[in-house]
Amino acid sequence: MNTLLNVTADTASDIAALEAELRSGLQLFWRTAATILDDGPIRLSPPDEATLSLPRNFFSILFLYSYYRIGVPAERRILYAAVNQCLRGMVTGCDNLLDDEYKTTLETDLPLPAHRFRSVLDIMVADRVLFAVLADHCHRHALPVDLALQASAASLRALTLSGAQEAAEEEGIAERIAPEIVLGRIHHDKTGVLFQSPWAVPSVLEADLPPEAATVQEALFQVGIGCQILDDLVDLFRDVRQQRHNYVASIIVHREPRELWQQLQTLLPTDQTPDRLYADWPDFAARLKTEAMTTIEQGLRALFFDRHHDLVHPAALFVASRIGAAVAY
């Protein structure tokens, strides 16, 4: 942990404790998934150390930190970590189907080329694990099972706002709208609100949420928006080809010299990534990266306790590296 984020020993110790809780939540998810699939025709492989590691689950530990930040007890933080793995499985499975790719959330003995059904299975299992862990929590704490139903429904509502935006872009967009509209409306729903979805279930199960809960949810929103700007930098060519909303593309169309858009169109048929474009327009690329990193750091600074502010910069750099955006910052 200390090596990964390059922070003080005290901070690393605090986050290591949360990392242990995250691991417990992930193991709860995997145990429940194994039980659900038991005696069926599909065999689940147990997770390896890489699957449970911090680098593979960095956003999950940010969500876990948000519960810790406002004093949610450890037992329920572990429950919510398992819940969030369910949400991750659903979101990743849907993204896989929409993008015709496969990012693994479950390791099974299904054939590797069967990526569509593997994605379908990931979604089905994640949905059943979600209700199973919620129902078990209600049973063990003598809570009405209706609470599990309410929490499950709340998680769906939280995810479908982002999903509805994705659906609106499936057939392609008619025009490149202004960048402030992309950021304030499109990415607000698609990514900002998605980063707040880990609070859907706690908002049902936690009896009294302090005012700070709204603050940490806004912080997660900011992190999500910053990440989406980096995503748009990395996916610029793909999004232009597929006629999807992209903040960077809208800035080029509405605010930059016409020559930049013309060069983009020239490179589009041959280049898979926009690296050559950014090399020719370094000030433009640097400005967008700075905007993204500043937004992420603002969110992280609001999310973390003051004593953990030494995490802010290395965490932002790590997020950028996971997205694939090289940042000299």
ABEGO torsion letter per residue (X at the ends): XAAAAGBBAAAAAAAAAAAAAAAAAAAAAAAAAAAAABGBABBBBBBBAAAABAAAAAAAAAAAAAAAAAGBBAAAAAAAAAAAAAAAAAAAAAAAAAAGBBBBABBBABBAABAAAAAAAAAAAAAAAAAAAAAAAAAAAGBBAAAAAAAAAAAAAAAAAAAAAAAAAAAEBABBBBAAAAAAAAAAAAAAAAAAAAAAAAAAABABBBAAAAAAAAAAAAAAAAAAAAAAAAAAAAAAAAGBBBAAAAAAAAABBAAAAAAAAAAAAABABAAAAAAABAAAAAAAAAAAAAAAAAAAAAABBAAAAAAAAAAAAAAAAAAGBBBBX
